[in-house]
Amino acid sequence: MGALAVVVVVALTGCTAPEPEPEELTVSAAGARYLDAICPVNAAWEGVDLEVDRLRLVLSRGDTGDTAAIGGALADLERASTAASETLSDETVAWPAKAEGGVAEVAETLAADAEQAARAAKLPAVDLVDYSWEGVKAIGSAAAATRAALGLPEGVGSACADRPVSAR
């Protein structure tokens, strides 16, 4: 009986379950998924912008500037951008064909933003307030094309403001 059990185990280990087909998203479901990913990134950017303005004021008064608050805001941006990139790159879903390329490009820019946020957080205060974000035009054009393909408004700000808090 022991030999039979070994044969059965060996036979079963060669079997693998077929990969499930990705869930095909409708345009409206894709738009909602896109906003669920992007709205937290937009909120994180608002936090970064606020902290940069605060730091700029502190520096203009001649103070040395504590970067703890902006560092926290940049860490939030890094986390939100990473999560959004992962959501948009999820291989268990299939985006509508007309949005697929744009979504992939936005996911790439978000991953790059996450890395850039981590680097920017290490800068001294005087360099941080004058920091010029890399890839702004690419980010903007990829996002605009994706919003158009998904039937979303030009500026996502209003669409994000209308979303339930749990979706942001």
C-alpha positions as CSV (number, residue, x, y, z in Angstrom):
1,M,0.0,0.0,0.0
2,G,2.9,2.3,0.6
3,A,4.1,2.1,-3.0
4,L,0.6,2.9,-4.3
5,A,0.5,6.1,-2.1
6,V,3.9,7.2,-3.6
7,V,2.7,6.7,-7.2
8,V,-0.5,8.7,-6.5
9,V,1.5,11.6,-4.9
10,V,4.0,11.6,-7.8
11,A,1.2,11.6,-10.4
12,L,-0.7,14.5,-8.6
13,T,2.4,16.7,-8.3
14,G,2.7,16.9,-12.1
15,C,-0.8,18.4,-12.4
16,T,-1.2,22.1,-12.3
17,A,-4.5,24.0,-12.4
18,P,-4.9,26.1,-15.5
19,E,-4.4,29.8,-15.0
20,P,-7.8,31.6,-14.7
21,E,-8.6,34.0,-17.5
22,P,-8.3,37.7,-16.4
23,E,-11.6,39.4,-15.5
24,E,-12.6,41.6,-18.4
25,L,-13.5,45.0,-17.2
26,T,-16.3,47.0,-18.7
27,V,-15.4,50.7,-19.4
28,S,-17.4,51.8,-16.4
29,A,-15.8,49.2,-14.1
30,A,-12.4,50.1,-15.5
31,G,-13.1,53.8,-14.8
32,A,-14.1,53.0,-11.2
33,R,-11.0,50.8,-10.7
34,Y,-8.8,53.5,-12.2
35,L,-10.2,56.1,-9.8
36,D,-9.9,53.8,-6.8
37,A,-6.2,53.5,-7.7
38,I,-5.5,57.2,-8.6
39,C,-7.6,59.1,-6.0
40,P,-5.3,58.2,-3.1
41,V,-2.3,59.3,-5.2
42,N,-4.0,62.7,-5.8
43,A,-4.7,63.1,-2.1
44,A,-1.1,62.2,-1.3
45,W,0.1,64.8,-3.8
46,E,-2.1,67.4,-2.1
47,G,-0.3,66.6,1.2
48,V,3.1,66.9,-0.5
49,D,2.2,70.3,-2.1
50,L,1.0,71.6,1.3
51,E,4.2,70.5,3.1
52,V,6.4,72.0,0.3
53,D,4.5,75.3,0.7
54,R,5.0,75.2,4.5
55,L,8.7,74.4,4.2
56,R,9.1,77.2,1.7
57,L,7.6,79.6,4.2
58,V,9.8,78.4,7.0
59,L,12.9,78.8,4.8
60,S,11.9,82.2,3.7
61,R,11.9,83.4,7.3
62,G,15.5,82.2,7.6
63,D,14.8,79.1,9.6
64,T,16.7,75.9,8.7
65,G,13.5,73.9,7.9
66,D,12.6,70.6,9.4
67,T,11.9,68.0,6.7
68,A,10.0,65.5,8.9
69,A,6.5,66.6,7.8
70,I,7.4,66.7,4.1
71,G,9.3,63.4,4.5
72,G,6.1,61.9,5.9
73,A,4.0,63.3,3.0
74,L,6.5,61.9,0.5
75,A,6.4,58.5,2.2
76,D,2.6,58.7,1.8
77,L,3.0,59.5,-1.9
78,E,5.5,56.6,-2.3
79,R,3.0,54.2,-0.7
80,A,0.0,55.5,-2.7
81,S,1.9,55.5,-6.0
82,T,3.2,51.9,-5.4
83,A,-0.3,50.6,-4.5
84,A,-1.8,52.4,-7.5
85,S,0.8,51.0,-9.8
86,E,0.2,47.5,-8.5
87,T,-3.6,47.9,-8.9
88,L,-3.2,49.1,-12.5
89,S,-0.7,46.3,-13.3
90,D,-2.9,43.5,-11.8
91,E,-2.8,40.7,-14.3
92,T,-6.0,39.2,-13.0
93,V,-8.0,41.9,-14.8
94,A,-8.1,42.8,-18.5
95,W,-8.6,46.5,-19.2
96,P,-10.7,47.6,-22.2
97,A,-8.6,47.5,-25.3
98,K,-8.7,51.2,-25.9
99,A,-7.4,51.9,-22.4
100,E,-4.9,49.1,-21.9
101,G,-1.8,50.9,-23.2
102,G,-2.6,54.1,-21.3
103,V,-3.2,52.2,-18.1
104,A,0.1,50.3,-18.5
105,E,1.9,53.6,-19.1
106,V,0.2,55.3,-16.0
107,A,1.3,52.3,-13.9
108,E,4.9,52.7,-15.1
109,T,4.9,56.4,-14.3
110,L,3.4,55.7,-10.8
111,A,6.2,53.2,-10.1
112,A,8.7,55.8,-11.2
113,D,7.0,58.4,-9.0
114,A,7.2,56.1,-6.0
115,E,11.0,55.7,-6.5
116,Q,11.4,59.5,-7.0
117,A,9.4,60.3,-3.9
118,A,11.8,58.0,-1.9
119,R,14.8,59.8,-3.3
120,A,13.3,63.3,-2.8
121,A,12.6,62.6,0.8
122,K,16.3,62.3,1.4
123,L,17.0,65.8,0.1
124,P,17.9,68.8,2.4
125,A,15.2,71.3,2.9
126,V,16.7,74.0,0.5
127,D,16.9,71.4,-2.3
128,L,13.5,70.0,-1.6
129,V,11.6,73.2,-2.1
130,D,13.2,73.7,-5.5
131,Y,13.0,70.1,-6.6
132,S,11.7,69.6,-10.1
133,W,9.8,66.4,-10.5
134,E,11.0,64.3,-13.4
135,G,8.6,63.1,-16.1
136,V,5.8,65.5,-15.4
137,K,4.8,65.8,-19.1
138,A,4.8,62.0,-19.6
139,I,2.7,61.5,-16.5
140,G,0.2,64.2,-17.6
141,S,-0.2,62.9,-21.2
142,A,-0.5,59.3,-20.1
143,A,-3.1,60.1,-17.5
144,A,-5.1,62.4,-19.9
145,A,-5.1,59.7,-22.6
146,T,-6.2,57.0,-20.1
147,R,-9.0,59.2,-18.7
148,A,-10.3,59.9,-22.2
149,A,-10.3,56.2,-23.0
150,L,-12.2,55.4,-19.9
151,G,-14.7,58.2,-20.3
152,L,-13.5,60.0,-17.2
153,P,-13.5,63.8,-16.8
154,E,-10.5,65.8,-17.9
155,G,-9.4,66.6,-14.4
156,V,-9.8,63.7,-12.0
157,G,-10.0,66.0,-9.0
158,S,-13.8,66.4,-9.3
159,A,-14.3,62.7,-10.0
160,C,-12.2,61.9,-6.9
161,A,-14.1,64.4,-4.8
162,D,-17.4,62.7,-5.7
163,R,-16.1,59.2,-4.7
164,P,-17.0,57.7,-1.3
165,V,-14.2,58.3,1.3
166,S,-13.6,54.5,1.5
167,A,-12.8,54.5,-2.2
168,R,-10.1,57.2,-1.9
